[in-house]
Amino acid sequence: MSYTTILFDLDGTLTEPAKGIVNSLEYALEKLGRVEEDKEKLLQFIGPPLQESFKNVYAFTEEETQQAITYYRSYFAEKGIFENQLYDGIVELLEALKKSGKQLFVATSKPENFAKQIIEHFGLAPYFKAVVGATLDNRRSKKSEVIAHALKSYQIVPADTVMIGDRKFDILGAKDNKLASIGVLYGYGSKKELENAGATALVANVSELKTYLIDETKYP
């Protein structure tokens, strides 16, 4: 299948965001009088909406969750947003896709204003038709909602489109919107997680992703 439209997740797919996210989380938890010694536990926050993660990981009340998100975003907006880096080969991938005539979008559960700043910061804006993300008031936060908004706003045809991401939320969000999906194994989701979610295909690295999207005949 040759896809004409490609939706990219941001964290764990285009960028390696762990440092900024972990630092923002540690700041938020410290403001709430908590200390997390297990950094691996904080990596669970990469992918799903913050509201879900604070409730699931720490059993926060609604009030605690909202306060934690406020603290998190105050640090992230000033520092954490730029404690981030592109995965090797991403620029070359986007250049090749754009040159081949693909229509590219970012679809992320990160707040849209932050996502746009990150894309601008790394000089990726010329490759994307639009960056679609969550709203700050949580009216649009789940990946399925973000994808649905992108499809509706830009008249995207599901049958010609694929969602690329590193977590089950990307794969399940694609399925909810009748899209094919590609799970990337260089991010934060395991092979088992992505397979169980029902990914259409899995790729090990950015080079393999490029081959899959541009020259499917060479893909094993």
PyMOL commands that set and color helices and strands:
alter all, ss='L'
color gray80, all
select helices_A, chain A and resi 18-31+39-45+50-58+62-78+80-82+90-99+112-121+125-127+143-153+158-160+168-176+191-197+206-214+216-218
alter helices_A, ss='H'
color red, helices_A
select strands_A, chain A and resi 5-8+15-16+85-86+103-111+130-134+161-165+180-184+201-203
alter strands_A, ss='S'
color yellow, strands_A
deselect
rebuild
show_as cartoon
